[in-house]
């Protein structure tokens, strides 16, 4: 069975560090006959990371905290970042760098898009609302799951093929975003403020990064499931 790596997130609960992965990703992969393999955030994981990277067929980069700006040449104060976790950055970026180098299928959401962009030499905004003066609301803590904003899809891109729409509404949970797109990436969608909401690398077998979360609005658009169908197909063809 084909295997997809997912690096966990971690938080402190009752004074204990807890590693976790949103169940929806595990469900969507398993439904498509792909085995999710969780790479835990722990210091000792670095010593055995090579074992995970010996036998896998793709990588899913889920949502999470902000990427360390040192990786994309910025000097933000890390105290201002959300869920800042240098160990997660180290482990996840090492995995993704190896996946890209070996042309493994990679699918990323939100933070995952920022990692893909970073590893292509791009840069990310510290806070998109500082950039756009809140002309588009990219996160609404009072209406977290139901909040939507418009995006325009670029015809001829994979995203357009999956959704067959030039404009649609997507969910939005992020305060960071793509500032300068990395080399080799092509934009697939834009918010009204110009923020890039989706990218892919046409020179790779499958490298897709989305700012929004299809897995959290599966009933909204038929194209949401097609994102995962295409990812699983690319993995199985590997």
C-alpha positions in Angstrom: 0.0 0.0 0.0 1.2 3.5 -0.8 2.2 5.7 2.1 1.9 9.4 2.8 3.9 11.2 5.4 2.1 13.8 7.7 4.1 15.6 10.3 2.0 16.1 13.4 1.3 19.3 15.3 1.8 19.6 19.0 0.4 21.5 21.9 0.5 21.5 25.6 -2.5 19.9 27.3 -2.6 19.5 31.1 1.1 20.3 31.3 1.9 17.6 28.8 3.1 17.9 25.2 0.5 16.2 22.8 1.1 15.4 19.2 -1.9 15.3 16.9 -3.2 15.2 13.4 -6.7 16.3 12.2 -8.7 13.1 11.6 -10.2 14.3 8.4 -6.8 14.0 6.6 -6.5 10.4 7.8 -10.0 9.6 6.7 -9.6 11.1 3.2 -6.3 9.3 2.5 -7.6 6.0 3.8 -10.8 6.3 1.8 -8.5 6.5 -1.3 -6.5 3.5 -0.4 -3.5 5.4 0.8 -1.9 4.8 4.2 -1.1 7.9 6.3 2.1 7.7 8.3 2.4 10.2 11.1 5.9 11.7 11.7 5.8 12.9 15.4 7.3 16.1 16.6 9.9 14.9 19.2 13.5 15.7 19.5 14.4 12.0 19.1 12.5 11.9 15.8 15.5 13.7 14.2 17.6 10.6 14.9 15.3 8.2 13.1 14.0 10.6 10.4 16.0 8.8 7.7 13.9 5.6 8.4 10.7 7.5 7.6 12.2 8.8 4.4 13.3 5.3 3.2 9.8 4.1 2.5 7.1 6.6 1.5 5.3 7.7 -1.6 4.1 11.3 -0.9 3.7 14.0 1.6 0.7 15.9 3.0 1.5 19.2 4.7 -1.4 20.2 7.0 -2.3 23.5 8.6 -0.5 24.7 11.7 1.6 27.5 13.1 3.8 30.0 11.4 7.0 28.9 9.6 10.2 30.3 11.1 11.1 33.3 8.9 14.8 32.4 9.0 13.9 29.8 6.3 12.8 32.4 3.8 15.2 35.2 4.6 13.1 37.5 6.8 13.8 38.7 10.3 10.4 38.8 12.0 10.2 38.8 15.7 9.3 35.2 16.5 7.4 36.3 19.6 4.8 37.7 17.2 4.2 34.4 15.4 1.4 31.9 16.1 2.2 28.4 17.3 5.9 29.0 16.7 7.6 25.6 16.8 11.2 25.4 15.6 11.4 21.6 16.0 8.3 21.1 13.8 9.8 23.4 11.2 13.1 21.5 11.2 11.4 18.1 10.9 8.7 19.1 8.4 11.0 21.1 6.1 13.6 18.2 6.1 10.8 15.8 5.0 9.4 18.2 2.4 12.8 19.1 1.0 13.5 15.4 0.5 10.1 14.8 -1.1 10.6 17.6 -3.6 14.1 16.5 -4.4 12.8 13.0 -5.2 9.7 14.2 -7.1 7.3 12.7 -4.6 3.7 14.1 -4.8 3.2 16.9 -2.2 0.0 18.5 -1.2 -0.1 21.4 1.3 -2.7 23.5 3.0 -2.3 26.9 4.6 1.1 26.5 6.5 1.7 23.7 3.9 1.5 26.2 1.1 4.0 28.5 3.0 6.5 25.6 3.3 6.2 24.7 -0.4 6.7 28.4 -1.3 9.7 28.7 1.1 11.4 25.6 -0.3 11.0 27.1 -3.8 12.8 30.2 -2.6 9.7 32.3 -2.0 8.9 34.7 0.9 5.8 34.9 3.2 4.0 37.8 4.8 4.1 37.9 8.6 0.4 39.1 8.6 -1.7 39.6 5.5 -4.0 42.0 7.3 -1.0 44.4 7.7 -0.5 44.1 4.0 -4.1 44.6 2.9 -5.3 46.8 5.7 -8.1 44.3 6.3 -9.6 45.0 2.8 -10.2 41.2 2.7 -10.8 39.3 6.0 -8.6 36.2 5.9 -9.4 35.0 9.4 -12.5 35.6 11.5 -12.2 34.2 15.0 -15.8 35.0 15.8 -17.0 33.1 12.8 -14.2 30.7 12.4 -15.5 27.7 10.4 -18.2 29.5 8.5 -16.2 32.5 7.3 -15.7 32.6 3.5 -14.1 35.0 1.0 -14.0 35.2 -2.8 -11.2 33.9 -4.9 -10.7 33.9 -8.7 -9.3 30.7 -10.2 -6.8 30.8 -13.1 -8.1 28.9 -16.2 -5.8 26.1 -17.4 -4.5 25.3 -14.0 -5.2 22.0 -12.1 -7.4 24.0 -9.6 -9.6 25.2 -12.4 -9.9 21.6 -13.8 -10.9 20.3 -10.4 -13.5 23.0 -9.7 -14.6 24.1 -13.1 -15.3 27.6 -11.8 -13.6 30.9 -12.4 -14.9 32.4 -9.1 -15.8 30.7 -5.8 -16.0 31.2 -2.1 -13.5 29.5 0.1 -12.9 29.2 3.8 -10.2 31.2 5.4 -8.3 30.6 8.6 -4.9 32.2 8.0 -3.0 35.4 8.9 0.1 34.7 6.8 0.4 34.3 3.1 2.6 34.3 0.0 4.6 37.5 -0.3 6.8 36.5 -3.2 6.2 33.3 -5.1 9.0 30.8 -5.3 10.8 29.9 -8.5 9.0 27.4 -10.6 5.6 27.9 -8.9 2.5 29.0 -10.8 -0.4 30.8 -9.2 -3.8 29.1 -9.5 -6.1 31.4 -7.5 -6.1 35.0 -6.1 -8.2 36.7 -3.4 -9.6 40.2 -4.2 -6.6 41.8 -2.4 -4.2 40.0 -4.7 -3.1 37.4 -2.2 -2.2 34.1 -3.9 -4.6 31.4 -2.7 -3.2 28.4 -4.6 0.0 27.4 -6.4 1.4 24.4 -8.3 4.7 23.4 -9.9 4.1 22.2 -13.4 7.6 20.7 -13.7 6.8 18.2 -10.9 4.6 15.1 -10.8 2.3 16.8 -8.3 3.1 19.8 -6.1 0.1 21.7 -5.0 -0.3 24.3 -2.2 -3.7 25.8 -1.3 -4.3 28.6 1.2 -7.8 27.4 1.9 -9.0 24.0 3.3 -11.0 21.8 0.9 -11.2 19.1 3.6 -13.2 21.4 5.8 -15.8 22.4 3.3 -16.4 19.1 1.4 -20.1 19.7 0.9 -19.5 23.2 -0.6 -18.0 22.2 -4.0 -17.5 18.9 -5.8 -14.0 20.0 -6.6 -12.9 19.7 -2.9 -12.8 15.9 -3.1 -11.2 16.1 -6.5 -8.1 17.7 -4.9 -7.6 14.6 -2.8 -8.5 12.3 -5.8 -5.8 13.9 -7.9 -3.3 13.6 -5.0 -4.0 9.9 -4.5 -3.9 9.2 -8.2 -0.4 10.8 -8.4 0.8 8.8 -5.4 -0.5 5.5 -6.9 1.2 6.3 -10.2 4.5 6.9 -8.5 
